[in-house]
Amino acid sequence: MNIQQRERPGETAGILATSKHYLGSDDGAFEVHFDGAHLKLASSVGAAMARATLTRHEAGLLLEDIAFEPGRRDQPQMLAALADAIFCRFHEVRQILLPPVEEAWPVIALATAHTDEPVASRQRTIVERSKFNQLPLLWRRQASHLTYPTLETGIGPADRLPPLRPPRPNGMLYERWLPELGLTIAFRPIDRHRDLDLFHDWMNDGRVSFFWELAQSREELNAYLSAQEQDPHIFGAIASLDGEPTGYLEFYWAKEDRLGPCYEPQDYDRGWHALIGNKRHLGRPKTLALFRSVTHYLFLDDPRTQRIVGEPRASNHKMLSYCAHAAYDKVKEFDFPHKRAMLVCCERERFFHEVPL
């Protein structure tokens, strides 16, 4: 097989010895160490949590001899970390072959098919990259989110009544290691008491205020965030890279947003706004990583979300170029009172089939 490994900055070309992974079931960074044949999942203090062997076969990569630390109930999440480690290292690999469910029960939470014929004398199950990246076993903090059923509500815009929305999440929302940058990107809810000075500084930066038009006093911006806390359709978050605050995000349900009347929204369409306030983290590689990670998070947050939409300025060609590299299509131009906008839309299936994570 002609398999290309991803290179991480600071490591020998073609060899990725260590990768980081964030289990939805546990706090902290786990590491997977790879020696070319064996994978070992270790906790933040170095304790071995899971092991497996990676075998190359003409039918694909085989993950075999999987063993977990006894007593752990989150073995599917640990198996997901091992699979993620392989996908991080071999960016052209579209699927991994796993043991049958009878040999490793956590496989049932990842695999979606069997091989047509035995491979290396054994039946195998298949985990596909495009489906794996939609599973909330990694990256999205399970304890931070509440999952709501589809319930009707009479509260909201009269012409666009949404389903009942869950409250804003608490705690860490999303963490993912970026193999192409060797950095961890993370999102957490904004805290207007803790983050107000930072939010004020960013919004009063001329580079940011040109687009956001929120160059206001601390008191005014505090009121802005306070109003947001009482609005179930939107919430703000702080993005960080390796723990350093990097930018501000706003996630919204599009149906009841100002964008809702401008197209035909579905109940679980999501949208977002973002800024990079920390000048140390400007530049195309990090901005594109943020762009893709936000989209990934919103698709993970609710499996009913099939579309992510946005409304950048139609004249913002740099932003539209990021859209093109994250599977967002340009739909139409339209007018808001304050700008000429471009409606962009990212479809779930296309994103997970085309966008590298």
Summary of the structure (lengths in Angstrom):
residues: 357
radius of gyration: 21.5
end to end distance: 22.1
largest distance: 69.3
contacts: 1089
relative contact order: 0.09
helix: 27%
strand: 31%
